[in-house]
């Protein structure tokens, strides 16, 4: 059998871990070029209401957003106590 060239090792460092933290602990990326209009945020709010929060916000080691600014805005609008995040370091 031919060895797969992709790294598929199941190591502790390679696993993604979903954590739950307060939205107030998350910092928007200051240079984020994308601005979400009210309609987009409303769509995200409705999606969270219907399907729950199933797409974690990606943050760095300083809790700064890598991806998910719209989800954070929606979570704050919904007064969520905690949101799922994946910390990429």
C-alpha positions as CSV (number, residue, x, y, z in Angstrom):
1,X,0.0,0.0,0.0
2,X,1.3,3.4,-0.9
3,X,1.9,5.8,1.9
4,X,-0.2,9.0,2.0
5,X,1.8,12.1,1.5
6,X,-0.6,14.2,3.7
7,X,0.2,14.5,7.3
8,X,-2.7,12.7,9.0
9,X,-1.1,12.1,12.4
10,X,-3.5,12.4,15.3
11,X,-1.4,14.4,17.6
12,X,-2.4,16.6,20.5
13,X,-1.0,19.6,18.8
14,X,-2.9,19.0,15.6
15,X,-6.4,18.7,17.1
16,X,-8.7,21.6,17.0
17,X,-10.3,22.3,20.4
18,X,-13.6,24.2,20.7
19,X,-13.6,26.4,23.8
20,X,-16.4,28.6,25.2
21,X,-15.6,32.2,26.3
22,X,-17.5,35.4,26.9
23,X,-18.0,37.6,23.9
24,X,-16.6,40.5,25.9
25,X,-13.2,38.7,26.1
26,X,-12.9,38.7,22.3
27,X,-11.2,41.6,20.5
28,X,-12.1,42.5,16.9
29,X,-9.1,42.6,14.5
30,X,-8.4,46.3,14.1
31,X,-7.5,46.1,10.4
32,X,-10.4,43.9,9.4
33,X,-11.4,45.1,6.0
34,X,-14.9,43.6,6.0
35,X,-17.7,45.5,7.5
36,X,-21.0,43.7,8.2
37,X,-24.1,45.7,7.3
38,X,-27.2,45.4,9.5
39,X,-28.9,43.0,7.0
40,X,-25.9,40.6,7.2
41,X,-25.8,40.6,11.0
42,X,-29.6,40.0,11.1
43,X,-29.1,37.0,8.8
44,X,-26.4,35.6,11.2
45,X,-28.7,36.2,14.2
46,X,-31.5,34.3,12.5
47,X,-29.1,31.5,11.6
48,X,-27.9,31.2,15.2
49,X,-31.5,31.1,16.4
50,X,-32.5,28.4,13.9
51,X,-29.3,26.2,13.8
52,X,-27.5,27.3,17.1
53,X,-24.0,28.6,17.1
54,X,-22.3,25.8,15.1
55,X,-19.4,27.7,13.4
56,X,-16.9,28.8,16.1
57,X,-15.1,32.2,15.9
58,X,-11.4,31.8,15.1
59,X,-9.1,33.7,17.5
60,X,-5.4,34.1,18.1
61,X,-3.5,33.7,21.4
62,X,-4.5,37.3,22.4
63,X,-8.3,36.6,21.8
64,X,-8.2,38.7,18.6
65,X,-10.5,37.6,15.8
66,X,-9.0,35.9,12.8
67,X,-12.5,35.0,11.4
68,X,-15.9,35.6,12.7
69,X,-16.5,39.3,13.2
70,X,-20.2,39.0,12.1
71,X,-20.7,36.1,14.4
72,X,-19.4,38.1,17.3
73,X,-21.8,41.0,16.5
74,X,-24.7,38.6,16.3
75,X,-23.7,37.0,19.6
76,X,-23.6,40.3,21.3
77,X,-27.0,41.3,19.9
78,X,-28.4,38.0,21.3
79,X,-26.7,38.8,24.7
80,X,-25.0,35.3,24.6
81,X,-23.0,34.6,27.8
82,X,-20.5,32.4,25.9
83,X,-19.6,31.7,22.3
84,X,-17.6,28.8,20.8
85,X,-14.1,29.7,19.7
86,X,-11.2,27.9,18.2
87,X,-7.8,29.3,19.2
88,X,-5.2,29.2,16.4
89,X,-1.7,29.6,17.7
